[in-house]
Amino acid sequence: MKTIKATFANGDSLVTSISGSNDDIRAYYIGKSFNFGTGEGDDSMQTCISVEFINRNKLDRENHPKF
């Protein structure tokens, strides 16, 4: 599993884990639209513009300084 930060055209981003090669992960996200709506008819389709690969240990230290 790799941890990534996907950034979208409206400035929103998400951090998630995904399996695959870096190229496959980029192909899955970049240029594709994802729904950030509420799920109750309030669709907000946003296009992914970048993927950043995150060092999981660094992320843990930032969120939990005791590590």
N, C-alpha and C positions, 0 to 999 in steps of 0.2 A: 504494500500500500504506500502511496505517495500522498503527501499533503500539498494542496495547491490553494492559491488564491486566484479566483476568477473575477475579473473586473468587467463591468458592463457599460454600455454606451451612456447610460444615465448617471454614471458615477457610483452606483451600487456595486458592492463586491460581496463575495462569500468565500469562506474557507471550508474546505471539505477534503476528504480522503478518497482516493480512487486508485484502482489497479490499472496497469498498462504501461506501455513505453511512453516516454515524453512526447514523441511524435503522435502516437495514438490519442493521448490525452488532449493535446493541442487541437487535433482534428475533431475531437468530440465537442469541444467547447467553442473555439474561435470561429466567429461568423455565424454561429447558431443562435436562435432566439429561445429564451426560457421565460416562463410565466412567473412573474413576481406578484401576481394578483392575490386576492384574498381567498379565491376558490368559490366565491359566491356570486359569480357573474362579473366580477370586477377584474378583468384581465389586464395585465400590464406586461406585455411582451417586450423583453429587453435582449439586445444582441450582445454577446460576449466579444470583447475587443482585445483581451489579453489574459494570459495564464502565467502565473508566477509559481515556481516550485519552491516550497518552503522547507527549510531544515527543521524537522519535527523537534529536535532537542532545543533549538533556539526558541521556537514558539512556546514550548513548555516553560523555559526559563523566564520568558517575558510575561506569561500569564500566571506563573507560580514562582516568584523570586526565590523561594526557599530551596529550589532544586539547584 
